[in-house]
Amino acid sequence: MIHDSERLSDDKELLLKLKKGDKNAFEEIFNKYYSSLVFFALNYLNDKDLSESIVQEVFVKLWEKREFLEIRSLKSYLVVSARNRCHNELKRQGVVRTYEKRKDIKAEEWPEFSDKLYLEKIYEVIGELPPARQKILKMKLLDGLKYREIAEKLSISPKTVEVQMGKALKYLREKLMPLKKQILNN
């Protein structure tokens, strides 16, 4: 069993590496917290696809702003970021309800999942994508590039990048949903 002090130390090391642009550290953070954050967002949004999109945005922003962030607790930072994005999404939809009981959920109360099986399945499903779509997805998520930057590097339009990313994420959601349901139900 991992104690909180060990997790905090591990997270601090990961954050230091992340600030230096270490993609492996980012991947480890993603693997460690992704499923739990989706579950957390699902409590607010009651929409699995939207919850996954919100959490993906949290990780994209973490990567994009990694050099400038001053984070004391990685777990708390990710939970607060996800919660804020959920609130913004609910406001955007015009369906803001009273979520006071959920607003007060502490970071320690959300579950942790073993993501190894899920990660292996993610890589397998990414491998099923057409090569060009795989490349765009990796450039966005792992390299943290913006659509415009990806478009310039691949000599395609930003709209093509956006469409390909949308198709890739939709395919990932469709293929991974059965496994995700199994993980959440255990």
Buried (B, 14 or more C-beta within 10 A) or exposed (E): EEEEEEBBEBBBEBBEBBBEEBBEBBBBBBBBBBBBBBBBBBBBBEBBEBBBBBBBBBBBBBBEEBEEBEBEBBBBBBBEBBBEBBBEBBEEEEEEEEBEEBEEBEBEEBEEBEBEEBBEBBEEBBEEBEEEBBBBBBBBBBEBBBBEBBBEBBEBEBEBBBEBBEBBBEBBBEBBEEBBEEBBEE
